[in-house]
Amino acid sequence: MAWNEPGGNKDKDPWGNKNNQGGPPDLDEIVKKMQQKFSGILGGRKSPSGPDGPGIGKGGSAYFFSFIAIVILIVWAATGIYTVDEQEKALVLQFGQFKEETQPGIHWRLPVPIEKEYKVNVTKVQRYNHEYQMLTGDENIMYIKLDVQYRIADARKFLFRVADPVFTLEEVTESALRTAVGHRKMDEVLDKGEGRADLVISTKKEIQVLLDSYNTGISIVSVNLQNARPPREIDAAVIDVQKAKEDQDKFKKEGQAYSNDVIPRAEGEAQSLREHASAYKLQKIAKARGDVSRFLQTYAEYKKAPAITKKRLYLETMEEVLSNSSKVIVKMKQGNNIMYIPLQQIINSANISKGGADKKSDSPRLGAATVNNRSTTSYPAFDSRDRGGR
């Protein structure tokens, strides 16, 4: 039955009040009762009641403080538990000295002040960018904005070897960039092609060398030259120079394209001429050797029969000469006189007088005549009677 139900014991309430006053008990009374119960749990004995109420004995007091000490020790030991994320590494120091490096996961170390961990993100790519004013190799002022991306490669060096690694990175970047720009002309710095690429590569290499020499533990991921410009006062002149340089490059490319087209064709024609010349040479040599061979054969026959050979050579020569000339030879009936008619000269004169008409179409077709029973040029449609001969 509840204490406040009808018919219940109204003299008792949960606050221990014997008289039903309808209000909460005194706070001091509650604290005294709790002390008595806790003392009983620890096995202590009650001390005589004094003016402040029942107290805790000596044995109970010792157990109480031991329990408190154990709880404090457990809480203190629990502070040594720490977690390392996947992107991090943790360095544990023992009394300020490096002890170990821990990988991602849950770990425990001796609590502070004995040991302490320092976490470093070794996968995050961080960046630093700044605009510098510097002097080029040809003594021109340039404004260059550089963006540097980096990450922490060695956590121990990053934390303990250099007082301020990021500040060191900034100073090293400026030094490396000034060195690279100071060895180049302004046109090379403004060049957006190979000149700028070479500048970026050399700057990145120099930055990494300096960072490694200082043991900063920083690894350079990339270096980007975001902007390179001269002072505002000379922008117009620099733009004109850049346009002239672009035109120069354009003309060079056009000339190179023309050269690539003409030179191969010229080389092909030259090769063709060499081949023709070589063929002509071989032809002439073969012909000369054939002529020499025929001459030697003829000479051998000449030694055997000189008269006959002479006559045969004469007839062959005359046949060759007369077959290649445009003339008519007419043998007269009386006497041994032969009349020569220069028809070709007559035909040429007639063609000239007509205004240079086609010679082949105007000239008569010539056939073969007979001289001493041998074939020569003749004209079937032409007779000596047409010229008044008999």
C-alpha positions in Angstrom: 0.0 0.0 0.0 1.4 3.4 -0.9 2.2 5.7 1.9 -0.2 8.4 0.7 -3.2 6.1 -0.1 -6.3 6.2 2.2 -5.8 3.9 5.2 -2.1 3.8 4.8 0.5 4.7 7.3 0.5 8.4 7.0 3.1 8.7 9.7 5.8 7.4 7.3 6.8 9.1 4.1 9.7 8.5 1.7 11.6 11.3 3.3 11.6 9.6 6.7 9.5 12.1 8.4 7.5 10.7 11.3 5.2 13.5 11.5 3.2 14.2 8.4 4.0 17.8 7.7 3.3 17.6 4.0 6.8 19.0 3.0 10.3 17.6 2.0 12.7 16.7 4.8 15.7 18.7 5.8 18.7 18.4 3.4 21.2 17.9 6.2 19.2 15.0 7.4 19.4 13.3 4.0 23.2 13.8 3.8 23.6 12.2 7.3 21.6 9.2 6.3 23.5 8.6 3.2 26.8 8.8 5.1 25.6 6.1 7.5 24.5 3.8 4.7 27.8 4.2 2.8 29.8 3.6 6.0 27.8 0.3 6.4 28.7 -0.8 2.9 32.4 -0.3 3.5 32.2 -2.3 6.7 32.9 0.5 9.0 31.4 0.9 12.4 29.4 3.8 13.5 31.0 6.4 15.6 29.2 7.8 18.6 26.7 10.3 17.8 27.8 13.8 18.4 26.3 17.1 18.0 26.6 16.7 14.1 25.0 13.3 14.0 26.5 9.8 13.4 30.1 9.9 11.9 32.3 7.4 9.9 34.9 5.3 11.7 38.6 5.1 10.9 38.3 1.9 8.9 35.5 3.1 6.8 37.3 6.3 6.1 40.3 4.4 4.7 38.2 2.2 2.5 36.3 5.3 1.3 39.5 7.1 0.2 40.9 4.0 -1.4 37.8 3.6 -3.5 38.0 7.3 -4.5 41.7 6.8 -5.4 40.9 3.7 -7.6 38.1 5.6 -9.4 40.4 8.5 -10.1 43.2 6.2 -11.3 40.8 4.4 -13.7 39.5 7.7 -15.1 43.1 8.9 -15.5 44.2 5.7 -17.2 41.2 6.0 -19.6 42.4 9.4 -20.8 45.3 7.5 -22.4 43.0 6.0 -25.1 43.1 7.8 -28.4 42.0 7.1 -32.0 44.0 7.7 -35.2 42.0 8.3 -38.4 42.8 6.7 -41.8 44.3 9.9 -43.1 46.5 10.4 -40.0 49.6 9.2 -38.2 50.2 9.8 -34.5 53.6 10.4 -32.8 53.8 9.5 -29.2 56.2 11.5 -26.9 57.3 10.2 -23.5 58.5 13.0 -21.2 59.1 15.1 -24.4 61.1 12.4 -26.2 60.0 10.6 -29.3 58.8 7.1 -28.4 56.9 5.7 -31.4 54.7 6.3 -34.5 51.3 4.7 -34.5 49.2 3.9 -37.5 45.4 4.4 -37.9 43.2 2.7 -35.3 42.5 2.7 -31.6 45.6 2.9 -29.3 46.5 3.5 -25.7 49.4 5.4 -24.2 50.4 6.4 -20.7 48.2 9.4 -19.7 49.4 12.9 -19.5 51.9 14.1 -18.3 53.9 10.9 -18.9 53.0 10.5 -22.6 51.3 12.6 -25.2 50.3 12.0 -28.8 50.4 14.4 -31.8 48.3 13.6 -34.8 49.3 14.7 -38.4 47.2 14.3 -41.6 49.7 12.8 -44.1 47.3 12.4 -47.0 45.6 15.8 -47.3 47.0 18.0 -50.1 47.4 21.5 -48.8 48.2 24.6 -50.9 50.1 27.8 -50.6 49.9 30.6 -53.2 51.4 34.1 -53.2 52.2 36.8 -55.8 55.8 38.0 -55.9 57.5 41.0 -57.5 60.9 40.1 -58.9 63.6 40.9 -61.4 64.2 38.9 -64.6 67.6 38.1 -66.1 67.3 41.0 -68.5 66.5 43.4 -65.7 62.7 43.6 -66.2 60.2 43.7 -63.3 57.7 40.9 -63.3 54.7 40.1 -61.1 54.4 36.3 -60.7 51.6 34.5 -58.9 52.6 31.0 -57.9 50.4 28.2 -56.4 52.2 25.3 -54.6 50.4 22.1 -53.5 52.1 19.9 -50.9 51.5 17.2 -48.4 53.3 16.0 -45.2 55.5 13.0 -46.2 57.3 12.6 -42.9 55.3 13.5 -39.8 58.2 13.2 -37.4 60.4 15.7 -39.4 57.4 18.0 -39.9 56.7 18.2 -36.2 60.1 18.2 -34.5 62.9 19.1 -37.0 61.8 22.6 -38.0 60.1 25.2 -35.8 57.6 26.3 -38.5 57.6 24.1 -41.6 54.9 26.1 -43.4 56.9 29.3 -43.0 60.0 27.5 -44.2 58.0 26.4 -47.3 57.0 30.0 -48.0 60.6 31.3 -47.8 62.0 28.4 -49.8 59.4 28.9 -52.5 60.2 32.6 -52.9 64.0 31.8 -53.0 63.6 29.0 -55.7 61.3 31.2 -57.8 63.7 34.2 -57.7 66.5 31.9 -58.8 64.6 30.5 -61.7 63.3 33.9 -62.9 66.6 35.6 -62.4 68.2 33.2 -65.0 65.6 33.9 -67.7 64.5 36.8 -69.9 61.1 38.4 -69.6 60.0 36.8 -72.9 60.8 33.3 -71.6 58.8 34.0 -68.4 55.8 35.3 -70.4 56.0 32.5 -72.9 53.0 30.2 -72.3 54.6 27.2 -74.0 57.9 25.5 -73.4 59.4 28.6 -71.6 56.8 28.6 -68.8 56.8 24.8 -68.5 60.6 24.8 -68.0 60.3 27.5 -65.4 57.7 25.6 -63.4 59.7 22.3 -63.6 63.0 24.0 -62.4 61.2 25.8 -59.6 59.5 22.7 -58.3 62.8 20.8 -58.3 64.6 23.6 -56.5 61.9 23.9 -53.8 62.0 20.1 -53.1 65.8 20.1 -52.8 65.7 23.0 -50.3 62.9 21.4 -48.3 64.8 18.2 -48.1 68.0 19.9 -47.0 66.1 21.5 -44.1 64.4 18.2 -43.1 60.9 19.7 -43.2 59.2 16.4 -44.1 57.1 18.2 -46.8 56.7 16.7 -50.3 55.7 19.0 -53.2 52.8 17.7 -55.2 52.6 20.3 -57.9 53.7 23.9 -58.8 51.5 26.0 -61.0 52.4 29.4 -62.4 48.9 31.1 -62.3 49.9 34.4 -63.7 53.0 36.3 -64.9 52.6 39.9 -66.0 54.8 43.0 -66.3 54.0 46.3 -64.6 50.8 48.0 -65.8 52.7 50.9 -67.3 54.3 48.7 -70.0 51.4 46.4 -70.7 50.7 47.8 -74.2 54.4 47.5 -75.3 54.5 43.9 -74.0 51.3 43.0 -75.8 52.8 44.3 -79.1 56.0 42.3 -78.5 53.9 39.2 -77.9 51.9 39.7 -81.0 55.0 40.1 -83.1 56.4 37.0 -81.6 53.2 35.1 -82.4 53.4 36.4 -86.0 57.0 35.2 -86.1 56.1 31.8 -85.0 53.2 31.7 -87.5 55.4 32.6 -90.4 58.0 30.1 -89.2 55.3 27.4 -89.2 54.1 28.4 -92.7 57.7 28.4 -94.0 58.3 25.0 -92.4 55.1 23.6 -94.0 56.2 25.0 -97.4 59.6 23.5 -96.9 58.0 20.1 -96.0 56.1 20.2 -99.2 58.8 21.4 -101.7 61.8 19.6 -100.4 60.3 16.1 -100.8 59.2 16.8 -104.3 62.5 18.3 -105.2 64.3 15.3 -103.7 62.0 13.0 -105.7 62.7 14.8 -109.0 66.4 14.7 -108.2 66.2 11.0 -107.6 64.3 10.6 -110.8 67.0 12.5 -112.8 69.7 10.5 -111.2 68.0 7.3 -112.2 67.5 8.5 -115.8 71.1 9.6 -115.9 72.2 6.2 -114.7 70.0 4.5 -117.3 71.4 6.8 -120.0 74.9 6.0 -118.9 74.3 2.3 -119.0 72.7 2.6 -122.4 75.6 4.6 -123.8 78.1 2.2 -122.4 76.3 -0.8 -123.8 76.0 1.0 -127.2 79.7 1.9 -127.2 80.6 -1.7 -126.3 78.4 -2.9 -129.1 80.0 -0.5 -131.6 83.4 -1.6 -130.5 82.4 -5.2 -130.9 81.0 -4.5 -134.4 84.1 -2.6 -135.4 86.4 -5.4 -134.3 84.3 -7.9 -136.3 84.4 -5.6 -139.3 88.1 -5.1 -138.9 88.6 -8.8 -138.8 86.6 -9.2 -142.1 88.5 -6.3 -143.6 91.8 -8.0 -143.0 90.5 -11.0 -144.9 89.0 -9.1 -147.9 89.8 -5.4 -147.9 88.2 -4.6 -151.3 84.9 -6.3 -150.7 84.7 -4.9 -147.2 85.3 -1.4 -148.4 82.6 -1.6 -151.0 80.2 -3.1 -148.6 80.9 -0.3 -146.1 80.5 2.3 -148.8 77.1 1.0 -149.9 75.8 0.7 -146.3 76.9 4.2 -145.6 75.3 5.7 -148.7 72.1 3.8 -147.9 72.0 5.2 -144.4 72.7 8.8 -145.6 70.3 8.7 -148.5 67.5 7.1 -146.5 67.6 10.0 -144.0 67.6 12.9 -146.6 64.7 14.4 -148.6 66.0 14.4 -152.2 65.2 12.9 -155.6 67.9 11.3 -157.8 66.9 10.8 -161.4 69.0 8.7 -163.8 69.0 10.1 -167.3 68.5 7.8 -170.3 71.4 9.3 -172.2 74.8 9.5 -170.6 75.8 9.0 -167.0 74.6 12.3 -165.7 72.4 12.2 -162.7 70.1 15.2 -162.0 69.6 16.2 -158.3 66.3 17.9 -157.4 66.3 19.6 -153.9 62.6 19.0 -153.2 62.9 19.6 -149.5 64.2 23.1 -150.0 61.5 23.8 -152.5 58.8 22.5 -150.1 60.2 24.6 -147.2 60.2 27.7 -149.3 56.6 27.0 -150.2 55.6 26.5 -146.6 57.3 29.8 -145.5 55.5 31.7 -148.2 52.1 30.2 -147.1 52.6 31.6 -143.6 54.2 28.6 -141.9 51.6 25.8 -142.6 52.2 22.3 -141.5 55.1 20.8 -143.4 54.0 17.2 -143.2 50.5 18.0 -144.5 51.8 20.1 -147.5 54.8 17.8 -148.5 54.2 15.0 -151.0 54.5 11.4 -149.7 57.9 10.1 -150.8 58.6 6.5 -151.7 61.7 4.5 -152.5 63.8 4.8 -155.8 66.5 2.6 -157.1 70.2 3.6 -157.5 72.5 0.9 -158.8 69.9 -1.8 -157.9 69.7 -0.6 -154.2 66.8 0.9 -152.4 66.8 4.7 -152.0 64.2 7.4 -151.7 61.7 7.5 -154.6 58.5 9.3 -155.5 56.0 7.1 -157.3 53.8 10.1 -158.1 56.6 12.1 -159.5 58.3 11.3 -162.9 61.2 12.9 -164.8 58.8 13.6 -167.5 57.0 16.0 -165.2 60.3 18.0 -165.1 60.8 17.9 -168.9 63.2 15.0 -168.9 63.4 12.3 -171.4 
